Amino acid sequence: MAKTKILFITHEMSPFLELSNIANITRNLPQSMQERGFEIRILMPRFGNINERRNRLHEVIRLSGLNIIINDNDNPLIIKVASIPTARMQVYFLDNEEYFQRKYVFTDSHNRFYDDNDERTIFFCKGALETVKKLGWSPDIVHCHGWMSSLVPLFMRTTYSDDPTFKNAKIIYSAYDFGFSETLNSAFTKKIGMQGIHEEFYHFYNEGNFDALQLGAMEHSDALVHGSENLSPAVLEKMKNTSKPVLEHEFTQDYNRFHQFYEDLVSEELISLAV
């Protein structure tokens, strides 16, 4: 029987970038699933404070060269890769000089939220899906971690819904309490619409704040993970009232729970295909 394929999409991962506990989860969860027989791929942005030499990043020429169009502008996508030898895992990094070559991650040296964080998010999410297409690798599960991956479920439900690479993939979104208090650029949802997506699909994101991104991702996902203890009331309410499978939060990182969660989700897909 073919291995179940899981794509992990995250904005941070230890040891490359550690901003919150998401970094530890996205470091240990993929390895744990790989050791249980799953086939995995991991994607994250190549932020400017990730040291290429120390982490031995190198460009993957065959995957680079795509352009991601945002607001009628072509944005070159460069793909780099690094290995974690102790885990036998590779991590793919999405890079762009304008969006990611900065000393800081989401705020500048004066702690001001970058005005183009909306475009950086669009670029990362669409770039992640384009990278997987170019890999020629069709995941069974796409597991998104944190707000910067929140447009992936939307894109998979719309622009990429008929793409053979993702057509049968299940989407999981892990909601966390690590986010931002600001609001994304006021043209954020207009730029999403320019991807050819009708407003009925992206109106969940309209307010452009941290909650809106998470609620939008949750709406378009097949299953949810309660990733942090202190989620906002709006996110908790949506999680409480959903009919979708939910993996509840636990203080201990018991990755056996994820194993069963993934297995159940894939089994549900196989049952629905057989009916």
N, C-alpha and C positions, 0 to 999 in steps of 0.2 A: 504493500500500500504506500502511495506517495506521502512524503512528509507534508504536514501542515505548514504553510508559509505565512510568517507574520512580519509585517512592516511596522517598525516603530518610528514615529515622527516626533521630534522633540526640539526645543530651543536650547536645551542644556543637557550635559551628560558628563559625569566624572570619568576621567581626570581632566577633560578638556576645558570645561566651563562649569563652575559650581556657584550657582546663585541661590539655590533653595534645595529642599529635600528631593525635588524632581530629579536632580542630577544623580543622586544615589539610586533612586528607583530605576531610572533609565539605564544605569550602568549594570545593575544586578539582575533586573527582570529579564532582559534579553539573554543573558548568559544562562540563567536558570532554565529558561525555556529551550535554549539550544541543547543543554545537557539532558533535557527530557525528550530530545528527538525532533524538535521543531526546527525548521529552516528559517533563518531570520535575516533581515536587512535593517540597518539603522541610518536615519537621515537627520542632520541638524545643520543650522547655519554656521558658516565659518566667520564668526565675529572677529574683529581686528585684534582683540586681546588674547586670542588663541595662538600660542606660539608655534609656528609651523616647524621650525627646526627642532625644538625640544620634543614635539609630538610626532615628528617625522611625517608630516603631511606632504603628499605629492599629487600633482594634477593627473586626472584620468582623461587623457586626450580624447579617447573614443566617446566619452560621455559629455564632454564640454562642447561649446559652440552653438548651443541653442540661444534664442532670444525670447525673453518673456515680455510681452507687451502689456504695459500699464499706462493708462491715461494717454494712449497713442504714442508712447515712447518705447523704443526697443531697448531692453536691458539685457546685456550679455550674461549668460549663466555659465559659470566655471565650476566644475566638479573636482573635488580633491578627496583623497582617501587616507585614512590612517588605520593602523592595526593596534589591537590590544593583545599582545602575544600571550599573556597569561590566560586569556579567555578564548583565544583563537577566533576573535571577532574583528570584523572590519566596520568602520564607520565612514559614511559618505558625508562630505561637507559641501554645502551649497554656498558659492562665493560670488560676489559682485562688488567691484571696486567702489561704486557710488553708495551702495546700501550698507555694506558690512565692514569696509576698511576704516574703522574708527577705533579709537582707544577705549571707548566706553560702549556699553551694550544697548540700553534703552534710553538712557539720559546722558546729557553732556557733562562737562567738568563742573558746571554750576547746578547740576541736578535738575536740569530742564528736560522735560520729555521731548524726544525728537519729534518734530512736526511730521516727518515722513514715516513714522512707525506703521502707519496704515499701509503704505506702499511696500514697505519691507515685509510686512506680513503677507500681503498678496503675492509678492515675488516668491517668498519662501514656500508658501503652500502650493502655488501652481508649479513652481520649479521642482518641488518634491515629486509631484505626480508625473511631470515630464521626464524626470530622471529615471523613475521606475519604468516608464514606458521604454526608454532607451536601453535600459538594462535587459529588457525582454523577459521580465520576471513578473509573474502574476500572483499577487498575494491572496491568500484566503481571508486574512484578517489585516486590517489597517488600524493600528492602535495609536491614537493621537494623544500627546501629553502636553497640557498647558495651553494658554491662550494664543500663543503665536502659531499654533497648529489648527486653530479653530475654524479656519476657512476650508480645510481639507474635506470635512464631511459635506459642506455645501457644494464644493466643486465636483465631488464624486457623485452627488445626487443630480447634478445638472450637466455641466459641460462634459464630464467624463462618464456619464451614466451608461452610454452605449459602447464605450471603449472596451474591447475584449480583455485588456489588461486588468480592469477593475470591475467588470460587469457582475461578477459573482462574489466580490469581496464583501465581507461584513466590516462595519465601521464601529470602533469603540472609542469613546472619548473619556479621558480621565480629567475630572474637574479638580482644581487645586485652589488654595487660598493665596498663592503667589501670583500677583498681578500688578495693576497700576491704578492710581486714583484719578488720573487725568482722562480726557476724552480724545479719541483719535480725530484726525483731521476731518473737518465737516464734510468734505467731499468723498469720504471713505466709501459709503454705499454706492455713490455714483460711479466710482471706479470699479466696484464689484459688478455693477450693472453693465459696464463696458466690456466685461468678459462674455457678454451675450446671455446673461442670466436675468430672468424676469423678476420683478420686484416681489412677487408673491413668495419667492424662495428666500430672498435675503432681508425681508423686512424685520426679521428677528434681530438683525445686527444694527438696526437703524440708529440707536442711541450712541453707538460707538464707544461705549465704556466697557470695563472689564466684565461686568455681569452680562451685557448684551452679547459679547463674543462667546462666552461660555454657554449661554442659553441657546444661541444660534447653533453652535456645534452639537449640543445635546439634542436639539430638535431633529437634526439630520443624521444622527447616529443610530445604529441598531442596538447598542448596549452602552451602559455607562459605568464608570468607576468613581466611587466616592474617595478621591485621592488624598484629601486633607481633613483634619478634624473640624476646622473652623471655616466652612463654606458659608457664603452669604445666604440670607434668608430666601432670596429669590431662587437661587440655584438649588438650595435644599428643598424648597417647595416643589419645584419642577421634578426633582429626582424622586420625591416622595409620591407624587401623583402619576408618574409615568407607568405605562404598561410594559416598558422595555426591561430586559434583564439588567439588574444593578448589582455590582459587587460592592458591598458595604465597606466602610473604612475600618481598619484595624490598626492598633498602635504598633504591633509587630508586623514585620514584612514577611508574611507567610506566602511564598510564591507558589506553594501547592494550590492555593485558592485560585490563582490565575490560571494554572494549568487546567483545572477542571472547568473554569469559566470559558476559556478558549475552546476546549473540547466540546462543551455543551453548545456553544454558538455555532461551531462548524457542523456538529451533528444535526442541529436544527435546520441548517441550510440543506444538508443532504436529504433530510426527511421531506422538506418542502419540494425539492427537485424530483423526488420519487413519486409524489402524489399526482 
